[in-house]
Amino acid sequence: MTKDSDISRFLVPHINWTLAKQLDQYLLDLNISEMIAKECPNNETLRQFWKNKIGKIIPERDSWEKFYADIGSCDVYRNDEVVENLLNDLSKLPLKSVSIMDGGTQVKLVFTFENDQQAVFKPMRFGRDYESNPNHFYFSDFERHNAEIATFHMDKILGFRRAVPTVGRIVNLTSDLRNKAEKRLAKTFFFSPAKNLCFVSKCDYYCDTSHAICGTPDTREGSVQVFLPDENSVPRKHNKSPYRRTYSKKNQIAEWQRNMDYCRESVKTTKRYAHGRTLLDLVDFHIMDYLIGNQDRHHYESFSIFTNVPSYAIHLDNGRAFGRTDFDDDDILLPLRQCCVLRSSTFFTLLKYYREPISLTKTLHQSMSKDPLAPILAYKHYPAMERRLHKIMFYIDKCIRENPDGPEGVIMAEYHNNVRFISCFEYIKFYFNPNYLKLRSLFK
């Protein structure tokens, strides 16, 4: 592993100091600390919710239950000690059984630990230097275990804390997997011509002998991500993203990729995104996706248990991130470029990293260095992320310059569309009003 002191040689600065100075001025024009305080002033945890609403004291017997109890109405976690203990258990606790995770497009296994808690395991397919084939579609690209780990840390250093805790782990294919596998999974194990133990599992893509997961000779690394609480206890909504790609080989360009007025016409005018945090969450999501190069964002989940509180987008399914270092898909940033709104804390954090001296990638590298599988990313990804951060700051400045209200029209704690929405019933009632019909007749 490369020492932290050597990391600077992997970083290519993309700072435009004229731009940085202009962004600093915007920050001075805003009462940023007051705005950040208004973003989500009251964080209610599941522990508090169950106690106050239904009089239930939930157990906190292990790191899973402590993590679940701390899930909040503002973010997935806040207590770093609780999360660190959970990550340690995910990477070290002995396994009780291993089964196939149904419904996945690629190999995913369900780990059941000795404490009967569960997590999802994604095995390593390629080394750190592997890059996606540019001729492959985003929806058929291989998932990368290290992308899940790196995105958890990226989400954390951006201050979102809406990604699910994920850590690296080395498993023994014999003692950890085959010997504890359910019958369906156990049947897929075999020895390769090189005498390495392999398995294929069952999934929609790449579950065959030509894409087998093999040990070297008997071990393999992967990512372990904690399961969210059972949906029967903590229900979640499954939301279709308005910036979903076509997932079609023939019709590859979606409406939002053609129409720069798409956000104003089709997103800001919908009930879900017209008021509150949801539109800002969407922009946050795509800023992170742009930094990590993730094109595969079609749905997102949100907790629906907290009453009278707007739910946030949980940052799940990041396995197709960090595929290429030579390509920046600016379409991922279209929610920012079209909607031209940005959460105040996100602006503050991005500007902090852009100005340095503590850069985005140095901070990410330090955070990931604690993982058992470090280094998590090939260092060639670092200049790519710094390059993308520069483009993000350019587009933020462009939005502010083009807004008549300046930074106050772009940087905000919550978004509110002041246009009054008229229901279909109200429209019909208005259209056929006798006074309106009489007025129309005068202009015929």
C-alpha positions in Angstrom: 0.0 0.0 0.0 1.3 3.5 -0.8 2.0 5.6 2.2 -0.2 8.7 2.8 2.9 10.9 2.3 3.2 9.6 -1.2 -0.4 10.2 -2.2 0.3 13.7 -3.5 2.0 12.3 -6.6 -1.3 10.7 -7.6 -3.2 14.0 -7.4 -3.5 16.4 -10.3 -4.8 19.8 -9.2 -7.7 21.2 -11.1 -8.2 24.4 -9.1 -9.1 27.6 -10.9 -8.3 30.2 -8.2 -10.4 32.9 -10.0 -13.4 30.6 -9.7 -12.5 29.7 -6.1 -12.4 33.4 -5.2 -15.8 34.0 -6.8 -17.3 31.0 -5.0 -15.8 32.3 -1.7 -17.6 35.6 -2.3 -20.9 33.8 -2.7 -20.2 32.1 0.6 -19.6 35.5 2.3 -22.9 36.8 0.8 -24.8 34.0 2.5 -25.4 33.3 6.2 -24.3 29.8 5.6 -24.2 28.6 9.2 -27.8 29.7 9.7 -28.9 28.1 6.5 -27.2 24.8 7.4 -28.9 24.8 10.8 -32.3 25.0 9.1 -31.8 22.0 6.8 -33.0 19.4 9.1 -33.3 20.9 12.6 -35.0 17.9 14.4 -33.5 14.5 13.8 -35.7 11.8 15.3 -34.1 8.4 15.6 -36.0 5.1 15.4 -35.3 4.7 19.1 -37.1 7.9 19.9 -39.9 7.3 17.4 -40.8 3.9 18.7 -40.6 5.1 22.3 -42.6 8.3 21.8 -45.2 7.1 19.3 -45.9 3.5 20.3 -44.3 3.2 23.7 -41.9 0.5 22.6 -38.4 0.1 23.8 -36.3 -1.5 21.1 -33.5 -3.9 22.0 -29.9 -2.9 21.4 -28.1 -6.2 22.1 -25.5 -6.0 19.3 -24.0 -3.6 16.8 -26.8 -4.2 14.3 -29.6 -3.3 16.7 -27.6 -0.2 17.9 -27.2 0.9 14.3 -30.9 0.4 13.6 -31.9 2.3 16.7 -29.8 5.3 15.6 -31.3 5.5 12.0 -32.8 9.0 11.9 -35.3 11.1 10.1 -32.5 13.3 8.7 -29.8 10.7 7.8 -29.0 7.0 8.1 -26.5 7.4 10.9 -24.7 10.0 13.0 -22.8 8.1 15.7 -19.4 7.2 14.3 -18.6 4.8 17.1 -21.8 2.8 16.5 -20.9 2.5 12.8 -17.2 1.6 13.4 -18.3 -1.2 15.8 -20.7 -2.5 13.1 -18.1 -2.4 10.4 -15.7 -4.3 12.6 -18.3 -7.0 13.2 -19.2 -7.2 9.5 -15.6 -7.8 8.7 -14.8 -10.3 11.5 -17.8 -12.1 13.0 -18.0 -15.8 12.2 -20.6 -16.9 9.7 -23.5 -19.2 10.5 -24.8 -19.8 7.0 -24.6 -18.4 3.5 -27.4 -18.3 0.9 -28.1 -16.8 -2.6 -29.7 -13.4 -2.6 -32.7 -13.7 -4.9 -33.6 -11.1 -7.4 -30.2 -9.7 -8.2 -28.7 -9.2 -11.7 -25.3 -10.4 -10.5 -23.8 -12.6 -7.8 -24.8 -11.5 -4.3 -24.8 -13.7 -1.2 -26.7 -13.3 2.1 -24.4 -13.7 5.1 -26.1 -14.8 8.3 -23.7 -14.3 11.2 -23.5 -16.2 14.5 -25.7 -13.6 16.1 -28.4 -14.3 13.5 -28.0 -10.8 11.9 -27.5 -10.5 8.2 -25.6 -8.6 5.5 -25.1 -8.8 1.7 -21.8 -10.0 0.3 -20.5 -9.0 -3.2 -17.4 -10.9 -4.3 -14.5 -9.4 -6.1 -14.5 -10.0 -9.9 -11.6 -7.8 -11.0 -8.5 -6.1 -9.6 -8.4 -2.4 -8.7 -6.9 -1.4 -12.1 -9.7 -2.9 -14.2 -11.8 -0.4 -16.2 -15.2 -0.8 -17.8 -15.4 -1.7 -21.4 -16.6 1.5 -23.2 -18.7 -0.6 -25.5 -20.7 -2.1 -22.6 -23.9 -0.4 -21.6 -24.2 0.9 -18.1 -26.9 -1.6 -17.3 -24.8 -4.6 -18.3 -21.5 -3.5 -16.7 -20.0 -5.7 -14.0 -20.6 -4.6 -10.4 -17.5 -3.9 -8.4 -17.2 -4.7 -4.7 -14.7 -2.0 -4.0 -17.1 0.6 -5.5 -19.6 -0.2 -2.8 -16.9 0.3 -0.1 -15.5 3.5 -1.7 -19.0 5.1 -2.2 -19.8 4.5 1.5 -16.7 6.6 2.4 -17.5 9.2 -0.3 -21.0 9.7 1.0 -19.6 10.1 4.5 -16.9 12.7 3.7 -19.4 14.7 1.7 -21.5 14.9 4.9 -24.5 13.1 3.5 -24.4 10.0 5.8 -27.2 8.5 3.7 -25.2 5.4 2.5 -25.5 2.1 4.2 -22.4 0.9 6.1 -20.1 -1.3 3.9 -16.8 -2.8 4.6 -14.3 -5.2 2.9 -13.8 -8.8 4.0 -11.6 -11.7 2.9 -13.5 -15.0 3.0 -12.3 -18.6 2.7 -14.3 -20.3 0.0 -14.2 -23.6 1.7 -14.7 -22.9 5.4 -16.7 -19.7 5.1 -18.8 -20.3 2.0 -19.0 -23.9 0.7 -19.2 -25.6 4.2 -21.9 -23.2 5.3 -23.8 -22.8 2.0 -27.4 -23.6 1.5 -28.1 -26.5 -0.9 -28.8 -24.3 -3.9 -25.5 -22.4 -3.5 -23.5 -25.5 -2.6 -24.4 -27.2 -5.9 -22.7 -24.4 -7.8 -19.2 -25.0 -6.4 -16.5 -26.7 -8.5 -12.8 -26.8 -9.0 -11.3 -25.0 -11.9 -8.6 -26.5 -14.2 -6.1 -24.6 -12.1 -7.4 -26.5 -9.0 -8.9 -23.4 -7.4 -12.3 -23.6 -5.7 -15.0 -21.7 -7.6 -18.7 -21.1 -7.5 -21.2 -19.4 -9.9 -24.3 -18.9 -7.7 -27.6 -18.0 -9.5 -28.5 -14.6 -10.9 -29.7 -12.9 -14.1 -26.2 -12.1 -15.6 -22.8 -13.6 -15.3 -23.7 -16.6 -13.2 -22.0 -19.3 -15.4 -18.7 -21.1 -15.5 -17.1 -18.5 -17.8 -17.8 -15.9 -15.1 -17.2 -18.0 -12.0 -15.9 -16.5 -8.7 -12.7 -18.4 -7.9 -10.3 -18.4 -4.9 -6.6 -18.0 -5.1 -6.5 -20.9 -4.3 -9.1 -20.7 -1.6 -9.7 -17.1 -0.6 -11.5 -14.2 -2.1 -12.2 -10.7 -1.0 -15.5 -8.9 -1.3 -17.8 -6.2 0.2 -20.1 -6.7 3.1 -23.1 -4.3 3.5 -25.4 -4.4 6.4 -29.1 -5.1 5.7 -31.5 -2.3 6.4 -34.1 -3.1 9.0 -36.9 -5.4 7.9 -39.5 -3.5 5.8 -42.3 -5.0 7.9 -40.9 -3.1 10.9 -39.4 -0.1 9.1 -41.2 0.4 5.8 -39.5 2.0 2.8 -40.8 3.6 -0.4 -39.3 2.6 -3.7 -39.2 5.7 -5.9 -38.6 5.9 -9.6 -36.0 8.6 -10.4 -37.2 11.4 -12.7 -33.6 11.2 -14.2 -33.8 7.5 -15.0 -32.0 6.5 -18.1 -33.8 4.6 -20.9 -32.2 1.2 -20.2 -32.6 0.5 -23.9 -30.1 -0.3 -26.6 -32.3 1.3 -29.4 -33.6 4.4 -27.6 -30.6 5.5 -25.6 -31.4 9.2 -25.0 -34.1 10.0 -22.4 -36.2 13.2 -22.4 -34.2 14.8 -19.6 -31.0 14.4 -21.8 -32.6 16.3 -24.7 -34.5 19.0 -22.9 -32.6 21.5 -20.7 -36.0 22.8 -19.5 -36.9 19.3 -18.2 -36.4 20.1 -14.5 -38.5 23.3 -14.7 -41.3 21.6 -16.7 -41.4 18.1 -15.3 -39.6 17.9 -12.0 -40.1 21.1 -10.0 -43.8 21.0 -10.9 -44.5 17.6 -9.4 -45.7 17.3 -5.8 -42.8 15.1 -4.6 -40.1 17.6 -5.6 -42.0 21.0 -5.3 -41.4 21.5 -1.6 -39.0 20.4 1.1 -35.7 18.5 0.8 -36.5 16.0 -1.9 -35.2 18.0 -4.9 -32.0 18.9 -3.0 -31.6 15.2 -2.1 -31.8 14.4 -5.8 -29.1 16.9 -6.7 -26.9 15.6 -3.9 -27.3 12.1 -5.2 -26.3 13.1 -8.7 -23.3 15.2 -7.5 -22.0 12.1 -5.7 -22.8 9.9 -8.7 -20.9 12.2 -10.9 -17.8 12.2 -8.7 -17.8 8.4 -8.6 -18.9 7.9 -12.3 -22.1 6.0 -11.6 -24.5 6.1 -14.5 -26.8 3.4 -13.1 -29.3 5.3 -10.9 -32.9 4.3 -11.8 -34.7 4.1 -8.5 -34.0 5.2 -4.9 -35.4 4.1 -1.6 -36.6 6.2 1.3 -37.9 5.5 4.8 -41.6 6.0 5.2 -41.9 5.3 8.9 -41.3 8.8 10.3 -44.6 10.7 10.4 -44.9 14.3 9.2 -41.3 14.4 8.2 -40.1 14.4 4.5 -38.1 11.3 3.8 -34.6 11.3 2.3 -33.0 9.2 -0.5 -31.0 6.3 0.8 -27.7 6.0 -1.1 -28.0 2.3 -2.2 -26.7 0.2 -5.1 -23.4 1.8 -6.0 -21.6 -1.3 -7.5 -21.3 0.2 -11.0 -19.4 3.2 -9.8 -15.6 3.8 -10.4 -15.7 2.1 -13.8 -13.7 4.6 -15.9 -11.1 7.2 -15.2 -10.9 8.6 -18.7 -14.5 9.7 -19.1 -16.8 12.2 -17.3 -20.4 11.7 -18.1 -21.7 15.2 -17.7 -25.3 14.0 -18.2 -25.1 12.7 -14.6 -24.9 16.3 -13.5 -28.1 17.4 -15.4 -30.2 17.7 -12.2 -27.8 20.3 -10.9 -27.4 22.0 -14.3 -31.1 22.1 -15.1 -32.7 22.7 -11.6 -29.9 25.0 -10.4 -30.5 24.4 -6.8 -28.1 23.2 -4.2 -28.2 22.4 -0.5 -26.2 24.9 1.6 -24.2 22.3 3.5 -23.3 20.6 0.2 -22.1 23.9 -1.3 -20.0 24.5 1.9 -18.4 21.1 1.8 -17.6 21.0 -1.9 -16.0 24.5 -1.7 -14.0 23.4 1.3 -12.5 20.5 -0.7 -12.1 22.5 -3.9 -10.0 25.2 -2.2 -7.9 22.7 -0.3 -5.5 22.3 1.6 -7.5 19.1 2.5 -8.6 17.9 -0.9 -11.5 15.7 -1.6 -9.4 12.7 -2.7 -6.9 13.0 0.2 -9.8 13.0 2.6 -11.4 10.0 0.8 -8.1 8.2 0.8 -7.6 8.7 4.5 -11.1 7.5 5.3 -10.8 4.4 3.1 -7.4 3.5 4.6 -9.1 2.1 7.7 -10.8 -0.6 5.6 -9.4 -4.1 5.9 -8.9 -4.3 2.1 -7.1 -1.0 1.7 -6.2 0.4 -0.7 -9.7 0.4 -2.0 -9.3 2.3 -5.3 -6.5 2.4 -7.9 -4.9 5.8 -7.5 -5.7 6.8 -11.1 -9.3 7.4 -9.9 -8.1 10.3 -7.7 -7.2 12.9 -10.5 -10.5 11.9 -12.2 -12.5 12.8 -9.1 -10.6 16.1 -8.7 -11.3 16.9 -12.4 -15.0 16.2 -11.9 -15.1 18.3 -8.7 -13.8 21.3 -10.8 -16.6 20.8 -13.3 -19.2 20.7 -10.5 -17.9 24.0 -9.1 -18.0 25.5 -12.6 -21.6 24.6 -13.0 -22.5 25.9 -9.6 -21.0 29.2 -10.5 -22.8 29.2 -13.8 -26.2 28.7 -12.1 -25.5 31.5 -9.6 -24.4 33.9 -12.4 -27.5 33.2 -14.4 -30.0 33.5 -11.5 -31.4 37.0 -10.9 -31.4 36.4 -7.2 -27.7 35.4 -7.2 -26.5 32.9 -4.6 -29.7 33.1 -2.6 -31.6 31.8 -5.6 -29.5 28.7 -5.9 -28.1 27.8 -2.4 -30.8 27.0 0.1 -31.8 24.9 3.1 -35.0 23.7 1.5 -36.6 24.1 -2.0 -40.0 25.6 -2.4 -41.8 26.2 -5.7 -44.1 29.1 -5.3 -46.2 28.2 -8.3 -49.7 27.1 -7.1 -50.6 23.7 -8.4 -54.1 23.3 -9.8 -55.7 19.9 -9.6 -57.6 18.4 -12.5 -60.9 18.8 -10.6 -60.1 22.5 -9.9 -59.2 23.1 -13.6 -62.5 21.6 -14.8 -64.5 23.6 -12.3 -62.7 26.8 -13.3 -63.0 26.1 -17.1 -66.7 25.6 -17.0 -67.5 28.4 -14.6 -70.3 30.6 -16.1 -68.4 33.8 -15.5 -65.3 32.4 -17.2 -67.4 31.2 -20.2 -69.0 34.7 -20.4 -65.5 36.3 -20.3 -64.3 34.0 -23.1 -67.2 34.9 -25.3 -66.2 38.5 -25.3 -62.9 37.7 -26.9 -64.2 35.4 -29.7 
